[in-house]
Amino acid sequence: MLTRKPRPNRTRRDFLRSSFVAGGALLVGFDKLPTLAAKIQARTDAFDGGKHLGNLDFAGESRAPLDTLLGSELDARLYSDLSTLTPEEPIPPIERFYVRTGASHLLDSEKGWQIRMGGLVDKTVTLSLEDLRKGARPAGLHLMECSGNTRATRFGMISVADWSGAPISDLLELCKSKPQATRVVVSGFDTYSASSATSRPGADWVFTVEQLKTSKAFLVTEMNGQPLNKDHGAPVRLVVPGWYGCASIKWVNAITLVDENFLATSQMQEFAARTHQQGTPKLARDYRPAIIDQAAMPIRVEKWLVDGRIKYHVVGILWGGSRLVKALEIRFNPEENYVRVDHFSQTENDPWSLWSQAWTPTTVGTYLIRLRVADPLVETKRLDSGYYVRSVEVTEI
């Protein structure tokens, strides 16, 4: 990543001048990035001619370092700094993509890596990395969110990347499955040199064949045009678009066809509550798909000086779900009414859409910022529960 020179305080027009929406500029290899800017465009509005004074801190959240890898193996964590997302740069570089579990010190990916495809099949197939690369194709921009993405992590366990890989549905056709083979276990290397107090080994998830097909799941060969690194799953990882990251198995070394009575894996059990299961089912078939519902939250609250007065500008993201959202609403504290977000437009559910809201608080104090989707047909379990509520302390108006 390039080292940037310190920037002077920017005006509102400076801040938006190179917006993808306003200018149509593209980063090489990211031809869909303009859609992420969601009409945050240069225009004459309440912030024109103003001076950006900085951003408010979100209150009551962990102060753990962002964009910095902490720990190793099962205890490795990297929390992405979402506050830096802008219409010009809506995608973080690889080194800022979140990490939930790091590579084992025992992992040896230098030797010829192989993926064994077996189980209830007529013929066992062994795939090499070269086999995968031959079947790889651009998969596009996809979001990944850890099911344990919480206030304790500053909601930093969510990222977007431009992926390439081999569709897993194509690979399954290489081995003829038996009639009773209705499910697929994707497994990864999960032996570690040290035990963990926060996580347990286990890198397996069970899918139906149809789930892998309809989600367009793929085995990754490249991330943002570069080879994977170990902490992101090298030499091979699974990505299941629209599902929580716990299902996107890293260090894939086996794909096994199984029947309806296959037990839930330890990974599925560990993340049962976080993927909104009913209890902890014993059988894999009783697990709901670990799909990310529609969600939204603020990622920064900018403080501006405009015509001698303090004004605030809330910028956020919306992601998840499978139905496009026509109207997003925001509220500042429970006693206030929800209002439509000023600048919001969604063209795709995956990866994320940026939105913004001009805000002039009437008094100083603590404000709880909460979003909701104005469509009863859109499922929003976490959003409705207040999961993504964030608070700020306003000391000047």
N, C-alpha and C positions, 0 to 999 in steps of 0.2 A: 504494500500500500504506500502511495506517495506521501511524503511528509509535507504538510501544508504550512504556509506562512501564516502567522496570526492575522486575523481579519479585523479591520476597524469596525465600529458600530455601523450596522447597515440600516438603511431606510427600508420601509415596506417595499418600495419599488425595486430596490437592489435585491431584496430577499427573494423576489419572485421573477426577476428579469429573465433568468435562464430556465424557467419552468418548462417542463416537457409540454404542458398544455399550451403555454403561451408561445413557445418558440419552436416546438416540434423537434427538438434535438434528440438524437439517439445515442446510446452507448453501444459500441460494437458488440454484437452477439445478444443484445437484449431488445429485440424489436418490439416487444409488447410493453415496454416500460411506460410509454405515454399514457396508457389506460389507467395506471396506478395513481396518477396525479389528481384524478377526480375533480377536474375543473377548479382547482385552486389557481386562478389565473390573474395576471396583471390587469388591474382596472382601477378606476377612480373610486375609492371607498374610504371607510373611516380611518384607515391606516396610512393612506397616501401622505407623503411628506413627513411621516413620523420617524421617531428614532427608537430602535430596538434596544431596550435597557437590560435585557437578559431574560432568563427563564426562572419561574418559581420551582422550588423543590416540591415533590410530592411528599406529604407528611405521613408519618407512621409506617414507613417502609424501610426495609433493610438498607444499610449503607454499604453492602458488599460491593467491591470493585466491579465495574462493568467492562465488557470487552477484554477481560483478562482471565486466562485459564488458571483455575485454582485447583489444587489437589491432583490426584492421579488415579488411574484405573476406575474402580466403581465409585470412588469419591470425587472424580473429576467433574468440575462444573465451570461453565462459562456463560455468563448472563449478558445478553445483547443489549446495547444501549439504544433503545428505540427512539429516544428523544432527538437523535441526529438525523432521522429520516426526513427528507424534503422532497418536493416534486422533482428536483434535479437529481437527487440520489435516493431513490426509494428502495434500493436493494443493498443490504450490507455486503461487504467483501467476505470471502471465506473465513478469514481470521477473526471475524466478528460474528459468525454464525454460531448460535448457542450450542453448548455441549452439555449433555446430561450424564453420560458415562464415557470415560476415556478408554483408550485401547489398553489391553492387558500388556504388562511387561513381558509376558510369555508368548505373545503373538508374534509369529514369524511369517511375515507376508512376502519375504524376499524369495523364498523357494516357490516352485510351481504350485500356485493355489488352484484347488479344484473344488467343484461343487458336485456332490453326489446326489443324483435324483433317483429315488427308489421307493420302497414300500409296496403298496398294492399295485404293482405294475408288471407287465409281461417282460419288460426288459429294463434293467438298471442302466442309467446313462451317467457318465462323468463329464462335466463341462470344465473346460479350462478358461482362463481369462481371455485368451485369444478367441475362443468360441463366442464368448459374450460380446467382445468388441466387434466381431463380424456381424452380430445381430443388433448392435446398438444403433439408436437413432435419437435425434433431439427430442426431448420430452417436454421442454418448455419450463416456464416459471411455476413453481409450486411452493406453497407455504408448509411449514412444519411447526407444530406446537407440542411441547411436552405436556402430557396430561396433568403434571404436577406444577404447571406454570401458575405461580401464586404471588401474592403481595410480598411474601418472604423472599422471593427471587426478583422483586421489582418488576414482575411480569416480563422478565428478560429472557424467558425460555421459549421464544418464538422467533422464527426467521424465515427468509425466503431465499431461494437459490434458483439458478437456471441449470436444469439437469439434462443429462443424456444417459441413455441406458437401453437395455434389452427388455421388451415387454415379457413379463413372466408367463402370460397366457401362450405366447409363441413357444416358450421353452417347454411348457407342459405337454405340448404336442409331440415332443421328441420321444417321449416314453408312453407307450400305450397303457392306459390305466385299466384296471379291472373294474367290473360293474359296481362293486361295493365301495370303490374309492370316490367318496363324495367331498372329502376335505383335504386341505394341503397344509402341512406343517413346514414353515420356513424357519430354519435354525441357524444360529451363528456361534462362533467361537466364544466360550464363556468361562474360561479357566483363568484365575487371577493369582498373582504372587502374594497378595495380602488380602485379609478379610476386611469387611467394611461394617461400620456401625449404622450406616444410612441406607444401604442397598444390599440386595442379595443377588448372587449369580443367577443367570437364566436369560437366555436369548432365543426364545421360541414363541411364535404366534401361530394360531390355527385359523385358517380362512376356508370359506367355501370356494370352489372354483369360480363361481359366478361373482363373488365379491372381488376377487383378483382381476377378473375380466372387466367388470363395470367400473371399477375404480381406476383402471388402466395402470395397475401397479407395474413397477419395472425394477430391474436390478441395475444399479447405477454404475456407470463407467467413468463419468466426468461430472464435475460440479463447477459451475461458472466457467466452463471451458478449460478446466484444469483437472488433473487426476485427483481422486480423493486423497485426503491424508488419513492417517490411522485413526485419529480421534473422531473423524466423521464417518468411519466405517470401512476404510481401505483394508483389503483390496476390493471388496464387494459389499454393498449394502442394498437393502430393499427400501423403496419409497412407495408408500400407498397414499396417493393424493386424497386429501380430504379426511384422513384418519389421523388420530393423535400419534405422536412420534414413537410411543412405546411399541407400536405395531410395525414400524419401519426398521426391521431387524438389521443390525450392523454385523459385519464380518461373516457374511453368509457362507456357510460351507455345506449345507444340506437342504434338500427339498424332498419331503416325504409325503406320499399319498396315503391317506388313512380313511377309516370308515366313520360312521356316525357316532360310534361309541367311544371315540378317542377322548381321553381326559384333558381337562384344561391344563395348560402348562403353568409352571411357577411364575412366569412373567405375566400371564393373564391374571393369575390370582393376585399377584402383588399390585396390579393396577386396576383391579376390579372396581373399587369405589371411585377412582379417578376417571374411569371411562363410563361411569353412570350405570353400572350393572345393578341388578337386584340381588343384593348379597354377594356371595362368592360361589357361583355355580361350580359343580363338580365336573360337569361335562362341557367340552368346548362348544358343542352345538347350542348350549343354553346362553351363550354370551351374545349380547347385542353388538353389532358392529361398532368399533371405537371411533365413530364419526364425530367430527368437530361441528357443533351447532354454530349458527350465526352468532357472532359476538362483536363487541365494539368497546373501545376505551380511549381516553385521551393519552397521548404520549408526551405532550409538553404543554405548558401554559406560558406563553410569551408575555412579557411586560413591555408596553410601549408608552412613549411620551408623544402625544399628538396635540398640537395647538395648545401647549401648556397644560394638558390634562393627561392623567394616567388612564390608559385603556389596556385591556387584556385580549389576547388572541389564543383560543384553544385549538390545538391541532391533534387529530387522532387517527386511528385506523379502524376499519371494519373488515371482518374476515369470516370464513367458515360458511356452513350451510350449503344448500343446493338451489335455493330460490333467490332471485335478485330482489334486493330491497329497494322499494321506491321512496320510502320516507324514513329517515332516522331522526329520533328526538333526543333532546338533552335536558337535564335538570340540574340546578345548582342548589342542593339541599332539599330534604323531604317536604318542607312546607311550601316549596315553590312548584309551579306548574311546569310540565314538560312543554318545550317549544321545538319547532322544527329546526334541525341543524341548517345553518345558512347555506353552506357550500358543501354539497354532497351529491355524488352521482356514482352509481355502481354499474359496471358493465360486465364484470365477471366475479364469481364467488371465490375463485382461487387465482392469484394469491391473496392480496389485500388491497383495499381502497383507502386513500387518504381523504379526510374530511376536515373542515375548519369552521369555527364559530367565533364571531366577535362577541365580547362580553364586557359589560360595565357593571361591576358589583356596586350595590347601593351603600354597603357598610364594610368596614374591615371585619376580619374574623375568619373562621375555618369554613370552607365550603366542600361539600361532598359532590363530586361530579359523577353523574350516572346517565347512561344511555339506554334507550329502548328502541325496538323496531316497531313501527306503527303498522303491523300486519299480523293478525292473529294466526294466519296459516304458516308463519315462519317459526320453527322451533328454536327457542332461545333459553334453554334451561339455565345455563350459568349466568347469562345476562339478567334474566328475570330474578335470580336469587341475590343479585347485588355483588356477584363474585368479582366483577371488574370495576367496582366503584373505587375511585381514587380521590384523595383529598389534598387541598392546598390551603396555605395560610396566607390571606391577603392582608398586608399591613399598610397599604397605601392605595387611596382611591382618588 
